[in-house]
Amino acid sequence: MARLVVLGGGVAGHTAATFAADWLGKEHEVVVVTPNSKWNWIPSNIWVGVGGMTKEDVTFDLAPVYEKAGITYKQAKAVSLNPEGNGTTDKSFVTIEYTGQGKAGQSEEVTFDYLINATGPKLNFAATPGLGDANGLGEFTVSVCTADHADHAAHELTKIMDKMRKGERQKILIGTGHGMCTCQGAAFEYIFNVEHEIRKAGLRDMADIQWISNESFMGDFGMGGLHMKVGGYVVSSRIFTESLFAERGVNYITGAHVNKVEKGKVTYELLDGTTGEETFDFSMLIPPFAGVGLKAYNKAGEDITDTVFAPNGFMKVDADYTPKPYAEWKASDWPRTYQNPTFKNMFAAGIAFAPPHIISKPMKSPNGTVINPTPPRTGMPSGIMGKAVAHSVCDLIKKGPSAHLHEASMAEMGAACVASAGKGWLDGQAAAMTVYPVVPDFEKYPGTGRDTDYTFGEIGLAGHWIKHILHYLFIYKAKLKPFWKVIPE
Ligand SMILES: Cc1cc2nc3c(=O)[nH]c(=O)nc-3n(C[C@H](O)[C@H](O)[C@H](O)COP(=O)(O)OP(=O)(O)OC[C@H]3O[C@@H](n4cnc5c(N)ncnc54)[C@H](O)[C@@H]3O)c2cc1C
């Protein structure tokens, strides 16, 4: 019997574990180590953050689902990896620390034949003083990155809307809270949902709404922007995005590194080296992401974290990490199998893998401050990677070590993103965008780096319905309800 341990029960890990359990059957064991007792459909946190959904609408208990799937579930967080074992065992193991199941604080060493690291991001609020806070409930700014954060954001939003009703004008600041954030799409959705709710409440003239982002131009989205077909024309994401902001009367600041947050005020540095301040009554700023801080040790107990993980804490995989100038970046730098190059029984999927470099053009202010978005690894690519890696591990277990590894390069896959711009069956809106490939390939698609036949965008009510349907569909799939396997990632 072989044992596959999956770290993380999010989009990539849950996909990997559930498919692997199905493909391996009872002959082998699949273990999931994840610190939360609930699964969260993160994209719908946006609607929790404006009071349009509850925490309960976007989460469900993992234990019964894993029991049904025959998966061993450990409510714990992984702390360190010993891929070669240690002085007493040759077997690879991961050290975990329980967070629930009546064993909180207890440690355990879980041996594995194969490991999939799908631990996602550490929400690195600490990178910017005053941003969010350690207990997750926002010191000066709020967040929508978890269901609890989003619930808190909704309460804070209600408070400022009450003030508007009493005639007090309110200032809202939404965007990214550091020069090296990713996930601009989530902040983009949130600002439009907030604007929509305020307009629906008849309070739009009482609110000044301001966007702040580390993107060097509107619509970069950490992908260097894109050219997409809109209504038959090829339009840059910059024009598409700027027009959405103009239509809603939302001002924007781009190329900003927020370096400090205080009560009601952020300070920032811009790409031209100048500095500025913005005041706010309500602010949601996305934190930068880092790896979750796993350590790695060799058999002798020496620290080999630098061998297994990149400096940002994400796991090294089969990418080309050779430092090279922007002009020499290639689609082929991006990983295909997500296998760790040193320890072949370990893989990483979703946000947990270390990208070879960013996708957007690297930028620095004259003061040397790096201000550029880091690459997005959104839901669809994360799910696709999780499934491909599970497939590889199952083949390695069933066919032996020479089995062919499955591939899912972000330079060869597309992604669909439906960004809500306001909830409502009749007055809702969403910007639906597809991009192919996620990482531009300028050799294959000279000019824009992407195939414009498969890269398109549209905004309207239909997009909102799709977003709503996806909410139910993905929760249905994650609960492993009948025919879950035929629903695409
Ligand atoms: C507000 C918001 C809205 C978004 N909207 C969209 C959208 O509309 N469309 C889209 O495609 N993408 C969207 N995304 C991005 C999407 O959520 C991510 O791409 C996706 O969740 C990444 O999957 P993952 O499995 O890598 O990480 P996650 O889904 O974050 O899962 C990581 C898991 O690892 C667990 N974990 C953490 N530390 C440890 C540890 N030490 N040991 C074990 N487990 C650990 C976590 O608890 C979690 O369960 C959004 C993101 C945010 C924040």
The ligand as an SDF file (V2000), in Angstrom:
LIG
                    3D

 53 58  0  0  0  0  0  0  0  0999 V2000
  -11.1490   37.1580   -2.5150 C   0  0  0  0  0  0  0  0  0  0  0  0
  -10.6360   36.2670   -3.6120 C   0  0  0  0  0  0  0  0  0  0  0  0
  -11.4000   36.0710   -4.7440 C   0  0  0  0  0  0  0  0  0  0  0  0
  -10.9480   35.2500   -5.7620 C   0  0  0  0  0  0  0  0  0  0  0  0
  -11.7180   35.0760   -6.8680 N   0  0  0  0  0  0  0  0  0  0  0  0
  -11.3080   34.2580   -7.8390 C   0  0  0  0  0  0  0  0  0  0  0  0
  -12.1110   34.0490   -9.0050 C   0  0  0  0  0  0  0  0  0  0  0  0
  -13.1770   34.6310   -9.1570 O   0  0  0  0  0  0  0  0  0  0  0  0
  -11.6610   33.1870   -9.9350 N   0  0  0  0  0  0  0  0  0  0  0  0
  -10.4820   32.5250   -9.7900 C   0  0  0  0  0  0  0  0  0  0  0  0
  -10.1270   31.7390  -10.6660 O   0  0  0  0  0  0  0  0  0  0  0  0
   -9.7010   32.6960   -8.7050 N   0  0  0  0  0  0  0  0  0  0  0  0
  -10.0800   33.5470   -7.7380 C   0  0  0  0  0  0  0  0  0  0  0  0
   -9.3000   33.7330   -6.6420 N   0  0  0  0  0  0  0  0  0  0  0  0
   -8.0430   32.9870   -6.5420 C   0  0  0  0  0  0  0  0  0  0  0  0
   -8.2870   31.5660   -6.0240 C   0  0  0  0  0  0  0  0  0  0  0  0
   -8.9670   31.6150   -4.8210 O   0  0  0  0  0  0  0  0  0  0  0  0
   -6.9280   30.8930   -5.8690 C   0  0  0  0  0  0  0  0  0  0  0  0
   -6.3200   30.8650   -7.1280 O   0  0  0  0  0  0  0  0  0  0  0  0
   -7.0430   29.4630   -5.3750 C   0  0  0  0  0  0  0  0  0  0  0  0
   -7.7130   29.4120   -4.1570 O   0  0  0  0  0  0  0  0  0  0  0  0
   -5.6460   28.8770   -5.2580 C   0  0  0  0  0  0  0  0  0  0  0  0
   -5.7650   27.5490   -4.8650 O   0  0  0  0  0  0  0  0  0  0  0  0
   -4.6940   26.8740   -3.9060 P   0  0  0  0  0  0  0  0  0  0  0  0
   -5.1660   25.4990   -3.6770 O   0  0  0  0  0  0  0  0  0  0  0  0
   -3.3420   27.0870   -4.4310 O   0  0  0  0  0  0  0  0  0  0  0  0
   -4.7690   27.7200   -2.5570 O   0  0  0  0  0  0  0  0  0  0  0  0
   -5.9800   27.7660   -1.5120 P   0  0  0  0  0  0  0  0  0  0  0  0
   -7.2740   27.5520   -2.2000 O   0  0  0  0  0  0  0  0  0  0  0  0
   -5.7800   29.0130   -0.7300 O   0  0  0  0  0  0  0  0  0  0  0  0
   -5.7280   26.5130   -0.5930 O   0  0  0  0  0  0  0  0  0  0  0  0
   -4.6090   26.3950    0.2520 C   0  0  0  0  0  0  0  0  0  0  0  0
   -4.9710   25.4570    1.3850 C   0  0  0  0  0  0  0  0  0  0  0  0
   -3.8060   25.1410    2.1320 O   0  0  0  0  0  0  0  0  0  0  0  0
   -4.1080   25.2260    3.5160 C   0  0  0  0  0  0  0  0  0  0  0  0
   -2.8630   25.4600    4.2510 N   0  0  0  0  0  0  0  0  0  0  0  0
   -2.2610   26.6420    4.5450 C   0  0  0  0  0  0  0  0  0  0  0  0
   -1.1430   26.4160    5.2490 N   0  0  0  0  0  0  0  0  0  0  0  0
   -1.0150   25.0840    5.4000 C   0  0  0  0  0  0  0  0  0  0  0  0
   -0.0610   24.2410    6.0270 C   0  0  0  0  0  0  0  0  0  0  0  0
    1.0200   24.7380    6.6570 N   0  0  0  0  0  0  0  0  0  0  0  0
   -0.2640   22.9110    5.9860 N   0  0  0  0  0  0  0  0  0  0  0  0
   -1.3420   22.3770    5.3530 C   0  0  0  0  0  0  0  0  0  0  0  0
   -2.2740   23.1340    4.7440 N   0  0  0  0  0  0  0  0  0  0  0  0
   -2.1210   24.4630    4.7540 C   0  0  0  0  0  0  0  0  0  0  0  0
   -5.0930   26.3850    3.5780 C   0  0  0  0  0  0  0  0  0  0  0  0
   -5.8050   26.3760    4.7980 O   0  0  0  0  0  0  0  0  0  0  0  0
   -5.9550   26.0690    2.3730 C   0  0  0  0  0  0  0  0  0  0  0  0
   -6.9440   25.1210    2.6750 O   0  0  0  0  0  0  0  0  0  0  0  0
   -9.7060   34.5910   -5.6280 C   0  0  0  0  0  0  0  0  0  0  0  0
   -8.9230   34.8010   -4.4880 C   0  0  0  0  0  0  0  0  0  0  0  0
   -9.3630   35.6530   -3.4920 C   0  0  0  0  0  0  0  0  0  0  0  0
   -8.5090   35.8580   -2.2670 C   0  0  0  0  0  0  0  0  0  0  0  0
  1  2  1  0
  2  3  1  0
  2 52  2  0
  3  4  2  0
  4  5  1  0
  4 50  1  0
  5  6  2  0
  6  7  1  0
  6 13  1  0
  7  8  2  0
  7  9  1  0
  9 10  1  0
 10 11  2  0
 10 12  1  0
 12 13  2  0
 13 14  1  0
 14 15  1  0
 14 50  1  0
 15 16  1  0
 16 17  1  0
 16 18  1  0
 18 19  1  0
 18 20  1  0
 20 21  1  0
 20 22  1  0
 22 23  1  0
 23 24  1  0
 24 25  2  0
 24 26  1  0
 24 27  1  0
 27 28  1  0
 28 29  2  0
 28 30  1  0
 28 31  1  0
 31 32  1  0
 32 33  1  0
 33 34  1  0
 33 48  1  0
 34 35  1  0
 35 36  1  0
 35 46  1  0
 36 37  1  0
 36 45  1  0
 37 38  2  0
 38 39  1  0
 39 40  1  0
 39 45  2  0
 40 41  1  0
 40 42  2  0
 42 43  1  0
 43 44  2  0
 44 45  1  0
 46 47  1  0
 46 48  1  0
 48 49  1  0
 50 51  2  0
 51 52  1  0
 52 53  1  0
M  END
$$$$
